[in-house]
């Protein structure tokens, strides 16, 4: 069993569909070229496999094991994009115990995710110590599929009726601008950025979707990377 039509061509010609309200632009931070940008990565380490089955008892939402370092990828892409697209001085902020406790945390009811008062105070302290002009904080976002299925972070979302009828690689990451005083400006990102995975008409059971082989998961990982990269470069052009 496999999702056989995740082809090389599909990986190279991904069309991203923005679903939901995109928060872009908004308030200006007044940054100038050479401004120091602190990258705070609170995104979880593992992608998710979210499946809506033929009955509610077949639904599942769980991480799948990936050999790819998505957290490192997000950080590298942000550094490159903010350096070359915006001429800023980005650097990754080492996570303190307070920040580390927020890694992978998702808050679906707000645009600012896990940025509690404690986190904001910690960022203010770091900004003063490291002379950071602004933070870009990456957090795991949340969106609703259908009427009651929530997808978070990034990974694979599939749906079955009588057989597999929809499959998406998705990235639901928000990039928050946070000022040195802890004030969070409007974020950049979308509740869900997705690329449909074409597939052949083949009966793929709920159980098989839960146990996809590593080669298939690696192909999905590649699609997620493309989605993340496209979004990050859009974010870098808007940070100002």
N, C-alpha and C positions, 0 to 999 in steps of 0.2 A: 504494500500500500504506500502511495505517496501522493502528494499534490503535484502531479506530473507536469503540469504546464507552467510552473514557475521557471520560465526560460531565461536564457541569457539576454535575449532581446527585451524581455519584460523588465529585467533588472536595470538595463541601460536606458530605458525609455519610460521611466516611472512618471506618471502624471499625478501630482498631489492635488487632492481635493480638500479645500478648507471647509470644515463643517462647523457651524456656529458663529458666534460673534468674535471677530478678531479685534483685540485691543492693540492698536498701533498708534504711534504719534503721541498725543497727549502733552503733558507738561514738559517743558525743557529744563534740563538741569544746568544749562549754561556751561557745558564742558568746552575746553579748548584743546587743540592738538597737543599731545604730550601728557594729557591728564592721566592720572594713575587710577586704573579700574581694578577693583578687587573681585575676582571670580569666586563665588561661593557655590559649591556644587552639593545640593541636598537631594539629588535624584537617586533613587534606589539602584542597586548594583545589577539586579537581574530583570530581564524582560518577563512579560506575563503572557500566559496562554488563557484567553477568555473565550469560552464556548457557550453558546446558547443551543441547547440540545433539542431533540424531538419532544421531550417532556421536561418539566421543571426539574425532575430528578436527575436529568442528564446534564444540567448546567454545571459549569465549574469555572473558577477563576483562581489560578495558581501560577507561581513562577515556573519558568522552565530553565534548565541549566544551559547557559551559553558560555562558550569558551572565549567570547569577545569581551573586551573591557569597555563597556559603554560609558562608564563614568570618565575614564581617561579620554575617550573619544570626544565627549562633550567639552572637556576642558581644553584639549588640543585645538579643536575647531573654533572655540570661542577666542582663544589667544590669537590664532592666525587671522580670524575675521576682524577682530578689534584692532589688530596691529596694521593690517594691510588695507582694510576698508575705511577705517576711521582714524588712523594715526594716533591711537592712544597707547598707553603703557599698561597692558593687562598683566596680571599675575594671579596665580591660584592662591587663595587664602587657605592656609592649613586649618583643618577643622579642630576647634577646641572641643572639650567634652560637651559643652552646651550645644554647639552646632551639630556635633555628631549625633546627638539624640534626636535631631530633626531629620536625619537622612531617611528618605523613603516615606516620610509622613505625608499623607494627603488629606487636605481639607476641601471637601467638595462644595461647600456653601459659600466660599469667598474667593476673590481673585488673588488674595495674598497668601493662600496656602498656610504653611505652618509658621508664619512669622508672628510669633507671640511677642508680648512685651519683653519677655526674657531674651528672645533672639534679637530683637531690635536693640536692646541695651548692650548685648554682646557685640553686635556689629558696630555700634557707636564707639565702644571701647577699642575695638580693633582699628577702626578708622583713625582715631586719635593717635594710637601707638604707631601705626604704619603709614600715616599721612595719605590715606586713600581718599580720592575725590568723589568716587561713587562706586557702589557695588552693583554687579549683575549677579543675581541669585537665581540659580536654576532649581526649580521645584517640580515634583511630579504633579501634573494636572489631572483633572477628572472630567469626564463627560458621560452623558447618558445615551445608551443605544436602545432604540425602541422605547418602551414605556417604563422599564424598571431595571435595566441592566447597565451597570456603571463600569466603565473601563478607565484604568488609571495607568500612569507611567507610559510604558511603551511595550510593543510586542506584537502578538497575533490575536486577532478577533475573528471568530468563525461562527456561522449560524447554520443549523440544520433544520429542515422541515421533514421531508421523507428521506432526503440524503443531503449532503453538503451543498448549500446553495449560495452562500456568500463567504468570502474570505478576504480579510484585510490585514496588511501590515500597518501599524499605526504608531504615532508618537504623540502623546498628550503631555507635553512639557511646557511650562510657563517660565519666562525669563523676567524676573522682577528687577526694576531699578530701585535701589535703596540708597538714600542720601546718607552722608556721614552722621547725621543726627538720628538716623533710624527711620526717617519718613519714607514710606514706600510710595513711589509714583505709579502711574498706570503701567501694568505689565505689558509685555509683548508676547504674542503667542496665540494659539487657538485651542479651544477645548479638545479638538481632535484634528490632526493632520493625517490623512490616510491615503494609501494606495491600494487599489483593488488587486488581488492576486487572481489571475484567470485560472480556471481549472477545467479539465475535461469532465464530461458526464460520467461519473463513476460513483458507486455507492461507497461512501466513506463513513463508517459508523462513529457514534459518539466516543466509544472506547478507543478507536484508532486515532481520533483527534487528540486524545489525551497522551498518546505515546508516539508522537511523530519521531522518526529517526533523525539523528544528528545532521545528515546532509540536508534534509529539508529545513531544519531549524536554522542552519547556517545561511541558506538562501534567504530566509525571512530576515535574519539579522542584517544582511546586506541591504535589503529594502528599507529597513528601519534606519540604518546609517544614512542612506540617501535622504530620507525625510528629515532627519535631524540636521544634516548639513545644510539643506536648503533653508530650513527655518532659522538656523543660527546666522547664516549670512544675511538674511533679511533683518534679523535683530540688530546685527552690527551696523547696518546702514542707518538704523533709526535711533541708535544710542547717541544722545547729544545733550 
